[in-house]
Amino acid sequence: MSSTCAQTQKKNMNFAKLKNIVLIGGGDLMVASAQTLKDLNFNISVIAAKRHINEQLILSNETLAHACQRLAVSSDVLDDINQLKEQTLANIIPNSAMAICFGPAWVFSEQVIQQFQYGMFNINAIPIPHYLGGAHYTWQLLNNNREGGCFFQQITNQLDQGGIFAKYQFTISKQASTPDDYFVENVKQGSLFINKLAKMFIDGDDFSPTAYAPLNEDRIYLPRLRTDKQAYINWQWSAAEIVNFCQGFDDPYIGAASLVNEKLVRFKKMKLLTLTDSNNNKIAAMHPFCAGIIIRKTIRKNNTHLVVAAINGFIELGTVVNEQGQCIKDKFKEGMRLHTPQTMLDDAMTYQVIIDSQGFKD
């Protein structure tokens, strides 16, 4: 795995006198950062929205509220930080503090930004300026992209336009094959970045921010996705494209979907497969009309193995469940065809995710 830790260029700043750090947002990386910063003797407090404080963390059996209790970190739970009066803000934000944000629930007003003497910063755990938008790891898996990045970006009154003060770039391992795997590796690498960042604060290293605008000219933006509306397999894609697609909607999501005998089924753990004959000669890929047909069913050690023909290759089905989440792999028979009607594919391609304050909205 290759990695670089880099700073950027312009007006130099250092944070040698910084002692108070307020973490805003939620998630596993924020909790790991709280532990790291506390261990390095920074004074840590948390500000969170209600939806973040009680959110189950992915990598542990605790909520953010429980993590704060375990770490003996004070927390303030707010409806909207921008609605607080200046004196109330002053009561919950320490003097001479920096804010480090991890997916915060709010776009901050100028009044809030001005409360932090050492500034407000986002930790962006994506390979800026690529894969901006939403569903970052799903899109990366679809495109077989393994860029990893963690950026320390200043928050200003221009949304997502602040300077980049430091960055850490790495490569996601080839073993990562689900969004969960990408998430785990990003939290691990992000924790290393936070540790490096904190030591740079302590050592009084100069930070030379780079303007975001030139970087943004190379952006790749992709929208949010909904697995239940959009994760339908097109059997006219190549075998490799289908596997990448299914990996993108694997754990923690409900899986990519298609129909068999007009009933919806979902798939996870799909794998490309090379078939050989008894003489160990590679079996050639089949005609596109064969795509989606189950060409082989075997049972080994009480486990059902299914092979499906696809364009330019073959696919081994991993987990197969019905709409109720029940395993139905043993119900499949050789000669059955997996098929997604064109109307469903068209609906998936044209669907747009709309987010309101309560979550998804159709």
Summary of the structure (lengths in Angstrom):
residues: 362
radius of gyration: 24.0
end to end distance: 41.0
largest distance: 80.4
contacts: 1082
relative contact order: 0.12
helix: 29%
strand: 31%
